Amino acid sequence: MVNSLRSGLVRSSLLGGFVAAFATASVAHADSITVYTSYEEDELSAFLERMEDTLPDLEVNVLRLSTGDLHARMLAEADNPQHDVIWGWALTSMVDPRILDMLEPYAPKNIDRVPERFRDPEERWFAVTGYMGAFCVNNDVLEGKGLPMPSSWEDLLDPVYEGEIVMPNPASSGTGYLQIASLLQMKGEEEGWEFLRALDKNMAQYIKSGSRPCNVASQGEYAIGSSFALRAIKNINEGYPITMVIPAEGAGNELEANALMASSENKEAAKRFLDWTLSDAAVEEYYTWKEIVTVSGGQIPQSFLDAGLPEDISSVMYDMDFSWSAENRDRILEQWQSEFETE
């Protein structure tokens, strides 16, 4: 059974129906855990539906928040964590030393399916999925306004795009932060900040969500939404008139990691859930929804390739320094907000 909590309030179940509170008696003798995640709502729903097929007696209460908001919540709850598992959360946030102090080492079943470079040497986390930045470019808007198709971040500085670009706010969105962090790593900080200032002149708005810039561009509200590849692929497959553009400089990317909370009072149930995240059923679903999957046992769907994702995604991914992104996150966001965030 799956319950969904938003911002601390209980809402409708992700899989249908209403709940009034954490339901602890609705399944006889069910194990019950609370999971914090930043997976997108549609993929989260699909993952949990597969989980229920395998673990019908495991009751999962879910709080889904964007990466930045979840980071702030976890730090605020540091003295009294309210959850058992972190699932599908940005590795850049997971490796924050303040977060690592909250985790308990655990090597789930089938951990050998995850290459060593995608798991913590001390077994505090393991990354199974990920996402990378991409532009969603509306073909109809470009044609109607006589705008060229961009191929790179550098192209977005062209004054013809003034007021036609939206991107995620890095203070709340993991996608937004990976884009900012990747640009600063690619260009070096001094040149990177100069680039962001120049880009800001063409920016229509910064949006809280990582997926919404692609959605509003897909709907024709703007020409270009800087978002992530999977959202572009899904929108293309749904028939929106967009082109997915992976920037020529390389795509900033993020891994999504799982971990066990040391404070959990339901560790056996939490471990069952973490074991499931490396099961065949979970991996099959990951490949249906994610452009980056670290776990062996699946293949990229043809529809992803048809939308423009290369078979070898490593050929277009920028080699991110996740530790640098984590260590400098607060400083970078403080500067970004002081320069670009308006009331």
Summary of the structure (lengths in Angstrom):
residues: 343
radius of gyration: 19.9
end to end distance: 40.8
largest distance: 63.1
contacts: 1171
relative contact order: 0.18
helix: 41%
strand: 22%
